[in-house]
Amino acid sequence: MISEKNFPAKNGAGTVPPPQDGEYTVDDLKTALEESERSLHDAVFIARQVWEKDCDAVKFDIDDLVQIESALQEICNITAGIDSGDDGE
């Protein structure tokens, strides 16, 4: 049996309504990832704008947020079947 701690989303208070048939699909996953990617991209943009006006207002390193955005982009690409080209060949 797989423990629930391996499925952090199941332990959270997710905002994604369950599908009508009760089972999520790969398309549901792709849609959720793409929406997350867009939201994170917007957050990076806003963080930069705020930081440019008041560097003390942003209490984290924006580069960390950019790294998260890049990782999410890579996950979206993998999910969509797009090769990232990072396989070392």
N, CA, C and O of each residue as an XYZ file, in Angstrom:
356
protein
N       0.835     -1.184      0.000
C       0.000      0.000      0.000
C       0.880      1.248      0.000
O       1.863      1.323      0.738
N       0.524      2.218     -0.825
C       1.275      3.461     -0.927
C       0.761      4.425      0.123
O      -0.445      4.629      0.261
N       1.692      5.020      0.866
C       1.266      5.938      1.916
C       0.787      7.246      1.314
O       1.224      7.640      0.233
N      -0.128      7.928      2.030
C      -0.684      9.179      1.538
C       0.338     10.297      1.524
O       0.153     11.280      0.805
N       1.421     10.182      2.301
C       2.402     11.257      2.300
C       3.108     11.369      0.957
O       3.723     12.398      0.679
N       3.040     10.343      0.118
C       3.617     10.399     -1.218
C       2.727     11.169     -2.190
O       3.133     11.429     -3.323
N       1.532     11.534     -1.767
C       0.585     12.262     -2.592
C       0.184     13.545     -1.882
O      -0.917     13.634     -1.338
N       1.077     14.551     -1.881
C       0.808     15.761     -1.126
C      -0.463     16.476     -1.545
O      -1.114     17.090     -0.699
N      -0.846     16.425     -2.817
C      -2.057     17.103     -3.258
C      -3.295     16.494     -2.619
O      -4.279     17.192     -2.375
N      -3.247     15.205     -2.349
C      -4.389     14.541     -1.730
C      -4.568     15.014     -0.300
O      -5.685     15.039      0.217
N      -3.472     15.388      0.336
C      -3.533     15.845      1.711
C      -3.931     17.313      1.817
O      -4.292     17.776      2.899
N      -3.869     18.050      0.709
C      -4.174     19.470      0.731
C      -5.656     19.720      0.531
O      -6.445     18.805      0.295
N      -6.000     20.981      0.635
C      -7.386     21.392      0.419
C      -7.508     21.907     -0.999
O      -7.724     23.100     -1.211
N      -7.372     21.026     -1.968
C      -7.353     21.405     -3.367
C      -8.589     22.164     -3.804
O      -9.671     21.996     -3.241
N      -8.416     22.996     -4.806
C      -9.513     23.798     -5.318
C     -10.026     23.286     -6.650
O     -10.923     23.887     -7.241
N      -9.475     22.198     -7.123
C      -9.905     21.634     -8.399
C     -11.133     20.763     -8.146
O     -11.074     19.795     -7.388
N     -12.242     21.118     -8.789
C     -13.436     20.293     -8.580
C     -13.235     18.903     -9.181
O     -12.572     18.761    -10.208
N     -13.800     17.889     -8.552
C     -13.643     16.537     -9.094
C     -14.372     16.421    -10.437
O     -15.411     17.049    -10.643
N     -13.823     15.621    -11.340
C     -14.494     15.424    -12.625
C     -15.831     14.717    -12.422
O     -16.052     14.062    -11.403
N     -16.711     14.856    -13.396
C     -18.049     14.268    -13.270
C     -18.001     12.761    -13.102
O     -18.809     12.191    -12.369
N     -17.052     12.103    -13.781
C     -16.982     10.646    -13.676
C     -16.147     10.198    -12.478
O     -16.008      9.001    -12.225
N     -15.589     11.167    -11.738
C     -14.843     10.839    -10.524
C     -13.382     10.510    -10.736
O     -12.662     10.282     -9.764
N     -12.916     10.479    -11.987
C     -11.521     10.147    -12.248
C     -10.870     11.238    -13.088
O     -11.418     11.681    -14.098
N      -9.686     11.661    -12.648
C      -8.924     12.636    -13.407
C      -8.226     11.954    -14.572
O      -7.937     10.759    -14.524
N      -7.959     12.726    -15.614
C      -7.267     12.213    -16.791
C      -5.956     12.972    -16.976
O      -5.685     13.948    -16.276
N      -5.158     12.517    -17.917
C      -3.921     13.213    -18.259
C      -4.244     14.618    -18.763
O      -3.496     15.558    -18.494
N      -5.334     14.768    -19.479
C      -5.728     16.092    -19.953
C      -6.038     17.027    -18.786
O      -5.706     18.211    -18.837
N      -6.673     16.501    -17.730
C      -6.920     17.302    -16.527
C      -5.597     17.762    -15.921
O      -5.465     18.909    -15.495
N      -4.625     16.859    -15.887
C      -3.304     17.185    -15.352
C      -2.632     18.260    -16.196
O      -2.096     19.229    -15.658
N      -2.659     18.092    -17.520
C      -2.052     19.083    -18.410
C      -2.683     20.453    -18.217
O      -1.978     21.460    -18.155
N      -4.001     20.497    -18.121
C      -4.701     21.762    -17.933
C      -4.306     22.419    -16.621
O      -4.041     23.620    -16.581
N      -4.266     21.640    -15.548
C      -3.897     22.186    -14.242
C      -2.461     22.696    -14.236
O      -2.176     23.751    -13.670
N      -1.561     21.949    -14.865
C      -0.164     22.384    -14.940
C      -0.027     23.665    -15.755
O       0.710     24.573    -15.370
N      -0.728     23.738    -16.871
C      -0.652     24.938    -17.711
C      -1.204     26.161    -16.985
O      -0.644     27.252    -17.094
N      -2.293     25.987    -16.248
C      -2.852     27.090    -15.471
C      -1.881     27.519    -14.375
O      -1.714     28.711    -14.119
N      -1.249     26.556    -13.736
C      -0.257     26.868    -12.703
C       0.932     27.605    -13.302
O       1.453     28.551    -12.711
N       1.348     27.167    -14.464
C       2.485     27.807    -15.130
C       2.164     29.268    -15.448
O       2.991     30.151    -15.220
N       0.962     29.520    -15.975
C       0.569     30.898    -16.287
C       0.521     31.750    -15.014
O       0.994     32.887    -15.008
N      -0.040     31.209    -13.958
C      -0.128     31.951    -12.692
C       1.252     32.255    -12.138
O       1.507     33.365    -11.672
N       2.138     31.277    -12.187
C       3.494     31.480    -11.680
C       4.244     32.495    -12.539
O       4.993     33.319    -12.014
N       4.049     32.442    -13.842
C       4.673     33.411    -14.738
C       4.212     34.826    -14.373
O       5.019     35.753    -14.314
N       2.919     34.977    -14.132
C       2.384     36.277    -13.713
C       2.998     36.712    -12.389
O       3.329     37.885    -12.215
N       3.151     35.782    -11.459
C       3.728     36.107    -10.153
C       5.173     36.570    -10.290
O       5.592     37.496     -9.595
N       5.936     35.943    -11.175
C       7.321     36.358    -11.407
C       7.341     37.779    -11.966
O       8.134     38.610    -11.525
N       6.481     38.054    -12.921
C       6.401     39.385    -13.514
C       6.059     40.436    -12.449
O       6.704     41.481    -12.366
N       5.055     40.148    -11.652
C       4.636     41.079    -10.597
C       5.744     41.262     -9.570
O       6.007     42.381     -9.131
N       6.388     40.176     -9.188
C       7.478     40.265     -8.203
C       8.589     41.175     -8.714
O       9.134     41.980     -7.958
N       8.923     41.049     -9.985
C       9.970     41.915    -10.556
C       9.534     43.378    -10.544
O      10.327     44.262    -10.218
N       8.282     43.631    -10.897
C       7.776     45.001    -10.908
C       7.818     45.605     -9.502
O       8.242     46.747     -9.324
N       7.380     44.839     -8.516
C       7.387     45.311     -7.128
C       8.821     45.536     -6.668
O       9.126     46.557     -6.052
N       9.704     44.582     -6.967
C      11.100     44.675     -6.549
C      11.784     45.902     -7.148
O      12.580     46.562     -6.481
N      11.464     46.207     -8.423
C      12.072     47.374     -9.067
C      11.678     48.680     -8.364
O      12.458     49.632     -8.340
N      10.481     48.723     -7.801
C      10.022     49.921     -7.088
C      10.538     49.962     -5.656
O      10.867     51.029     -5.137
N      10.606     48.786     -5.016
C      11.016     48.710     -3.611
C      11.645     47.345     -3.359
O      10.945     46.373     -3.080
N      12.970     47.278     -3.461
C      13.666     45.993     -3.351
C      13.486     45.356     -1.971
O      13.646     44.144     -1.832
N      13.159     46.146     -0.959
C      12.941     45.583      0.380
C      11.551     44.979      0.548
O      11.298     44.268      1.520
N      10.651     45.256     -0.388
C       9.278     44.753     -0.283
C       9.193     43.260     -0.596
O       8.321     42.560     -0.081
N      10.092     42.786     -1.431
C      10.094     41.370     -1.809
C      11.060     40.658     -0.876
O      12.263     40.918     -0.896
N      10.527     39.760     -0.059
C      11.300     39.115      1.013
C      11.920     37.789      0.604
O      12.327     37.004      1.461
N      11.996     37.533     -0.689
C      12.618     36.297     -1.178
C      13.436     36.629     -2.409
O      13.299     37.706     -2.989
N      14.275     35.708     -2.798
C      15.108     35.886     -3.981
C      14.268     35.556     -5.220
O      13.824     34.421     -5.394
N      14.059     36.545     -6.064
C      13.239     36.340     -7.257
C      13.819     35.238     -8.129
O      13.068     34.536     -8.807
N      15.129     35.070     -8.129
C      15.745     33.997     -8.921
C      15.250     32.622     -8.478
O      15.154     31.706     -9.294
N      14.936     32.471     -7.186
C      14.368     31.200     -6.721
C      13.014     30.956     -7.374
O      12.707     29.838     -7.787
N      12.210     32.006     -7.465
C      10.907     31.892     -8.109
C      11.061     31.579     -9.590
O      10.280     30.807    -10.146
N      12.052     32.165    -10.226
C      12.322     31.895    -11.643
C      12.728     30.436    -11.837
O      12.329     29.806    -12.817
N      13.520     29.895    -10.911
C      13.913     28.482    -11.004
C      12.695     27.574    -10.876
O      12.591     26.565    -11.574
N      11.785     27.930     -9.990
C      10.549     27.146     -9.846
C       9.740     27.228    -11.139
O       9.199     26.226    -11.607
N       9.662     28.429    -11.710
C       8.938     28.611    -12.965
C       9.560     27.756    -14.068
O       8.839     27.126    -14.842
N      10.879     27.731    -14.145
C      11.565     26.922    -15.158
C      11.304     25.435    -14.958
O      11.090     24.701    -15.922
N      11.323     24.996    -13.710
C      11.056     23.584    -13.416
C       9.624     23.215    -13.801
O       9.381     22.145    -14.358
N       8.678     24.107    -13.500
C       7.287     23.847    -13.866
C       7.122     23.819    -15.380
O       6.363     23.005    -15.908
N       7.828     24.704    -16.083
C       7.792     24.705    -17.549
C       8.305     23.370    -18.091
O       7.732     22.809    -19.025
N       9.378     22.873    -17.502
C       9.924     21.589    -17.941
C       8.926     20.454    -17.689
O       8.764     19.570    -18.530
N       8.268     20.481    -16.546
C       7.259     19.463    -16.240
C       6.115     19.543    -17.249
O       5.634     18.514    -17.723
N       5.677     20.763    -17.579
C       4.620     20.933    -18.581
C       5.053     20.376    -19.928
O       4.279     19.706    -20.611
N       6.300     20.658    -20.308
C       6.812     20.149    -21.583
C       6.864     18.623    -21.598
O       6.489     17.992    -22.586
N       7.326     18.042    -20.508
C       7.387     16.580    -20.424
C       5.988     15.991    -20.516
O       5.768     15.006    -21.220
N       5.049     16.593    -19.807
C       3.671     16.114    -19.812
C       3.055     16.219    -21.203
O       2.251     15.379    -21.606
N       3.448     17.272    -21.931
C       2.928     17.476    -23.295
C       3.684     16.649    -24.332
O       3.320     16.637    -25.508
N       4.748     15.951    -23.889
C       5.522     15.131    -24.806
C       6.572     15.898    -25.565
O       7.047     15.440    -26.604
N       6.951     17.081    -25.053
C       7.969     17.899    -25.705
C       9.312     17.596    -25.053
O       9.444     17.654    -23.831
N      10.310     17.271    -25.879
C      11.653     16.956    -25.370
C      12.332     18.238    -24.942
O      12.382     19.202    -25.706
N      12.860     18.258    -23.719
C      13.535     19.457    -23.206
C      14.941     19.587    -23.757
O      15.518     20.673    -23.702
N      15.507     18.519    -24.283
C      16.856     18.568    -24.835
C      17.937     18.524    -23.777
O      19.102     18.767    -24.090
N      17.591     18.220    -22.529
C      18.562     18.184    -21.429
C      19.045     16.776    -21.127
O      19.470     16.499    -20.005
N      18.988     15.881    -22.109
C      19.370     14.505    -21.842
C      20.867     14.246    -22.002
O      21.321     13.107    -21.893
N      21.632     15.311    -22.261
C      23.079     15.170    -22.317
C      23.621     14.648    -23.623
O      24.817     14.370    -23.713
N      22.813     14.504    -24.619
C      23.285     13.998    -25.909
C      23.655     15.121    -26.817
O      24.075     14.886    -27.950
